[in-house]
Amino acid sequence: MAAYETSRAAPFGAIAIFRFVQLLNDKVAGFAAWNDARVTRKALTKLSDRELDDIGLCRGDIEAIGR
């Protein structure tokens, strides 16, 4: 069996590009989470008080759940 040493430096700019892509990915994930919370809040506000009570919620809980 042969063992290879592969500890070369990254090409110029590779780390900066990686960090940029990572930042962009974090922003997209944050936007998706915000949109999911918005859709959830919108759906819950359409329910009547009785329907909310059936699932164990009240109107005051809607904002906390959407976060």
VMD Tcl script that builds the backbone (N, CA, C; Angstrom):
set m [mol new atoms 201]
animate dup $m
set s [atomselect $m all]
$s set {name element resname resid chain x y z} {
  {N N MET 1 A 0.839 -1.186 0.000}
  {CA C MET 1 A 0.000 0.000 0.000}
  {C C MET 1 A 0.877 1.239 0.000}
  {N N ALA 2 A 0.419 2.218 -0.719}
  {CA C ALA 2 A 1.156 3.469 -0.785}
  {C C ALA 2 A 0.372 4.555 -0.064}
  {N N ALA 3 A 1.082 5.434 0.557}
  {CA C ALA 3 A 0.457 6.564 1.239}
  {C C ALA 3 A 0.904 7.838 0.534}
  {N N TYR 4 A -0.046 8.726 0.295}
  {CA C TYR 4 A 0.259 9.977 -0.391}
  {C C TYR 4 A 0.028 11.150 0.558}
  {N N GLU 5 A 0.918 12.077 0.521}
  {CA C GLU 5 A 0.779 13.301 1.306}
  {C C GLU 5 A 0.121 14.341 0.410}
  {N N THR 6 A -1.042 14.803 0.801}
  {CA C THR 6 A -1.780 15.755 -0.048}
  {C C THR 6 A -2.087 17.027 0.724}
  {N N SER 7 A -1.086 17.667 1.230}
  {CA C SER 7 A -1.302 18.904 1.979}
  {C C SER 7 A -0.784 20.097 1.183}
  {N N ARG 8 A -1.470 20.393 0.087}
  {CA C ARG 8 A -1.094 21.536 -0.722}
  {C C ARG 8 A -1.951 22.729 -0.333}
  {N N ALA 9 A -1.461 23.904 -0.575}
  {CA C ALA 9 A -2.212 25.129 -0.298}
  {C C ALA 9 A -3.345 25.268 -1.312}
  {N N ALA 10 A -4.428 25.877 -0.879}
  {CA C ALA 10 A -5.560 26.110 -1.771}
  {C C ALA 10 A -5.168 27.144 -2.827}
  {N N PRO 11 A -5.737 27.047 -4.012}
  {CA C PRO 11 A -5.430 28.036 -5.053}
  {C C PRO 11 A -5.848 29.445 -4.625}
  {N N PHE 12 A -5.219 30.426 -5.204}
  {CA C PHE 12 A -5.489 31.811 -4.858}
  {C C PHE 12 A -6.969 32.152 -5.081}
  {N N GLY 13 A -7.602 32.662 -4.061}
  {CA C GLY 13 A -8.986 33.088 -4.167}
  {C C GLY 13 A -10.008 32.006 -3.852}
  {N N ALA 14 A -9.576 30.772 -3.676}
  {CA C ALA 14 A -10.527 29.677 -3.447}
  {C C ALA 14 A -11.245 29.847 -2.112}
  {N N ILE 15 A -10.527 30.287 -1.104}
  {CA C ILE 15 A -11.142 30.456 0.216}
  {C C ILE 15 A -12.131 31.619 0.189}
  {N N ALA 16 A -11.782 32.687 -0.479}
  {CA C ALA 16 A -12.688 33.833 -0.573}
  {C C ALA 16 A -13.961 33.453 -1.318}
  {N N ILE 17 A -13.838 32.690 -2.373}
  {CA C ILE 17 A -15.013 32.241 -3.132}
  {C C ILE 17 A -15.858 31.316 -2.271}
  {N N PHE 18 A -15.222 30.411 -1.539}
  {CA C PHE 18 A -15.943 29.509 -0.648}
  {C C PHE 18 A -16.722 30.288 0.401}
  {N N ARG 19 A -16.097 31.291 1.011}
  {CA C ARG 19 A -16.780 32.096 2.038}
  {C C ARG 19 A -17.927 32.893 1.437}
  {N N PHE 20 A -17.757 33.393 0.226}
  {CA C PHE 20 A -18.828 34.127 -0.437}
  {C C PHE 20 A -20.024 33.213 -0.712}
  {N N VAL 21 A -19.743 32.023 -1.215}
  {CA C VAL 21 A -20.818 31.061 -1.491}
  {C C VAL 21 A -21.504 30.656 -0.192}
  {N N GLN 22 A -20.735 30.480 0.862}
  {CA C GLN 22 A -21.294 30.139 2.167}
  {C C GLN 22 A -22.183 31.270 2.685}
  {N N LEU 23 A -21.757 32.510 2.534}
  {CA C LEU 23 A -22.553 33.658 2.949}
  {C C LEU 23 A -23.848 33.736 2.150}
  {N N LEU 24 A -23.744 33.538 0.852}
  {CA C LEU 24 A -24.920 33.549 -0.005}
  {C C LEU 24 A -25.894 32.440 0.394}
  {N N ASN 25 A -25.374 31.267 0.687}
  {CA C ASN 25 A -26.203 30.142 1.117}
  {C C ASN 25 A -26.902 30.461 2.440}
  {N N ASP 26 A -26.198 31.096 3.371}
  {CA C ASP 26 A -26.801 31.482 4.651}
  {C C ASP 26 A -27.934 32.484 4.441}
  {N N LYS 27 A -27.749 33.425 3.533}
  {CA C LYS 27 A -28.790 34.415 3.253}
  {C C LYS 27 A -30.025 33.760 2.634}
  {N N VAL 28 A -29.819 32.836 1.714}
  {CA C VAL 28 A -30.937 32.128 1.080}
  {C C VAL 28 A -31.675 31.289 2.119}
  {N N ALA 29 A -30.950 30.613 2.992}
  {CA C ALA 29 A -31.584 29.798 4.041}
  {C C ALA 29 A -32.358 30.686 5.011}
  {N N GLY 30 A -31.821 31.846 5.341}
  {CA C GLY 30 A -32.516 32.783 6.216}
  {C C GLY 30 A -33.799 33.297 5.585}
  {N N PHE 31 A -33.742 33.593 4.308}
  {CA C PHE 31 A -34.934 34.054 3.607}
  {C C PHE 31 A -35.990 32.957 3.560}
  {N N ALA 32 A -35.573 31.722 3.323}
  {CA C ALA 32 A -36.518 30.601 3.277}
  {C C ALA 32 A -37.179 30.395 4.638}
  {N N ALA 33 A -36.418 30.512 5.713}
  {CA C ALA 33 A -36.975 30.363 7.058}
  {C C ALA 33 A -37.962 31.488 7.350}
  {N N TRP 34 A -37.616 32.724 6.965}
  {CA C TRP 34 A -38.518 33.854 7.171}
  {C C TRP 34 A -39.821 33.644 6.395}
  {N N ASN 35 A -39.719 33.180 5.166}
  {CA C ASN 35 A -40.904 32.967 4.340}
  {C C ASN 35 A -41.776 31.846 4.913}
  {N N ASP 36 A -41.165 30.776 5.399}
  {CA C ASP 36 A -41.937 29.701 6.023}
  {C C ASP 36 A -42.703 30.208 7.238}
  {N N ALA 37 A -42.049 31.030 8.059}
  {CA C ALA 37 A -42.712 31.597 9.234}
  {C C ALA 37 A -43.855 32.516 8.814}
  {N N ARG 38 A -43.656 33.282 7.767}
  {CA C ARG 38 A -44.696 34.185 7.274}
  {C C ARG 38 A -45.912 33.400 6.796}
  {N N VAL 39 A -45.675 32.338 6.044}
  {CA C VAL 39 A -46.774 31.510 5.538}
  {C C VAL 39 A -47.517 30.848 6.701}
  {N N THR 40 A -46.782 30.386 7.698}
  {CA C THR 40 A -47.405 29.759 8.873}
  {C C THR 40 A -48.278 30.763 9.617}
  {N N ARG 41 A -47.741 31.971 9.860}
  {CA C ARG 41 A -48.533 32.998 10.548}
  {C C ARG 41 A -49.787 33.344 9.767}
  {N N LYS 42 A -49.664 33.464 8.460}
  {CA C LYS 42 A -50.808 33.804 7.616}
  {C C LYS 42 A -51.875 32.720 7.685}
  {N N ALA 43 A -51.467 31.460 7.649}
  {CA C ALA 43 A -52.432 30.352 7.721}
  {C C ALA 43 A -53.107 30.302 9.085}
  {N N LEU 44 A -52.345 30.539 10.146}
  {CA C LEU 44 A -52.927 30.490 11.487}
  {C C LEU 44 A -53.881 31.653 11.747}
  {N N THR 45 A -53.603 32.823 11.180}
  {CA C THR 45 A -54.498 33.959 11.405}
  {C C THR 45 A -55.832 33.773 10.697}
  {N N LYS 46 A -55.875 32.910 9.688}
  {CA C LYS 46 A -57.130 32.649 8.986}
  {C C LYS 46 A -58.052 31.717 9.769}
  {N N LEU 47 A -57.504 31.008 10.767}
  {CA C LEU 47 A -58.315 30.081 11.545}
  {C C LEU 47 A -59.179 30.838 12.552}
  {N N SER 48 A -60.328 30.259 12.870}
  {CA C SER 48 A -61.197 30.858 13.886}
  {C C SER 48 A -60.635 30.547 15.278}
  {N N ASP 49 A -61.176 31.235 16.277}
  {CA C ASP 49 A -60.731 30.991 17.647}
  {C C ASP 49 A -61.001 29.548 18.067}
  {N N ARG 50 A -62.107 29.006 17.628}
  {CA C ARG 50 A -62.436 27.617 17.976}
  {C C ARG 50 A -61.453 26.643 17.322}
  {N N GLU 51 A -61.089 26.892 16.070}
  {CA C GLU 51 A -60.137 26.017 15.395}
  {C C GLU 51 A -58.754 26.099 16.055}
  {N N LEU 52 A -58.378 27.302 16.451}
  {CA C LEU 52 A -57.110 27.457 17.166}
  {C C LEU 52 A -57.149 26.710 18.494}
  {N N ASP 53 A -58.283 26.781 19.188}
  {CA C ASP 53 A -58.425 26.088 20.463}
  {C C ASP 53 A -58.340 24.577 20.259}
  {N N ASP 54 A -58.848 24.089 19.137}
  {CA C ASP 54 A -58.788 22.656 18.848}
  {C C ASP 54 A -57.349 22.152 18.731}
  {N N ILE 55 A -56.465 22.992 18.247}
  {CA C ILE 55 A -55.066 22.576 18.129}
  {C C ILE 55 A -54.219 23.083 19.300}
  {N N GLY 56 A -54.891 23.631 20.311}
  {CA C GLY 56 A -54.204 24.026 21.540}
  {C C GLY 56 A -53.497 25.361 21.480}
  {N N LEU 57 A -53.998 26.275 20.672}
  {CA C LEU 57 A -53.389 27.591 20.545}
  {C C LEU 57 A -54.412 28.685 20.826}
  {N N CYS 58 A -53.908 29.877 21.050}
  {CA C CYS 58 A -54.765 31.057 21.115}
  {C C CYS 58 A -54.160 32.107 20.189}
  {N N ARG 59 A -54.869 33.205 19.979}
  {CA C ARG 59 A -54.376 34.242 19.039}
  {C C ARG 59 A -53.015 34.782 19.442}
  {N N GLY 60 A -52.770 34.872 20.736}
  {CA C GLY 60 A -51.493 35.395 21.216}
  {C C GLY 60 A -50.301 34.485 20.913}
  {N N ASP 61 A -50.561 33.215 20.654}
  {CA C ASP 61 A -49.484 32.264 20.375}
  {C C ASP 61 A -49.000 32.316 18.937}
  {N N ILE 62 A -49.780 32.921 18.058}
  {CA C ILE 62 A -49.462 32.888 16.624}
  {C C ILE 62 A -48.119 33.558 16.335}
  {N N GLU 63 A -47.871 34.709 16.919}
  {CA C GLU 63 A -46.635 35.428 16.648}
  {C C GLU 63 A -45.420 34.648 17.155}
  {N N ALA 64 A -45.551 34.024 18.319}
  {CA C ALA 64 A -44.430 33.254 18.879}
  {C C ALA 64 A -44.134 32.014 18.045}
  {N N ILE 65 A -45.161 31.388 17.492}
  {CA C ILE 65 A -44.954 30.183 16.681}
  {C C ILE 65 A -44.299 30.534 15.357}
  {N N GLY 66 A -44.629 31.680 14.807}
  {CA C GLY 66 A -44.079 32.074 13.527}
  {C C GLY 66 A -42.615 32.434 13.552}
  {N N ARG 67 A -42.025 32.587 14.723}
  {CA C ARG 67 A -40.619 32.974 14.807}
  {C C ARG 67 A -39.703 31.823 14.608}
}
mol reanalyze $m
mol bondsrecalc $m
mol representation Tube
mol addrep $m
